Amino acid sequence: MNINGIVVRGHGVASGQSNDPRYPEGTLVKQLPFFKEKGLDLTTYYPGTINLDVSPFEYEIIEPYRFFKEIRWSEYIPAENFYFFNFVVFRNHRRIGGLIYMPDPDTKIEHNQGASILELILPKIENLNYGDSLKIDVPNTQLHFYDK
């Protein structure tokens, strides 16, 4: 399904921009070895997320591309579950493949996202700013979007 969204500021924890002393390089960098051990290598992507507000839409999980249960990646918080979904973004007449990164809201105790925010993992995209519009295509077999 094609869906439009607006790039918004996130918590800055995944990329390390929040200056959280527990995760100076960002949470995503700390999680990478755990995901790679499970067969998902994210090292070709930028080590942070792009937050995309797709309101008024929300989503329902159908079948994730990958799901990892009880990943104990930090000494500061309990183990978390993680969902990943495929998508393609359309930017400057190019199709760029990426993943939607979704810590399970049932196991995530900090820095929760709103129900209409998607965290995108992509290669570095130059000149992408807060407020920019992005169009993504997500397989209907993985996520279902609905108008709240």
Helices and strands as residue ranges (DSSP letters): E 2-8, H 27-37, E 50-53, E 57-61, E 66-71, E 80-91, E 94-103, E 117-121, E 133-137, E 143-147
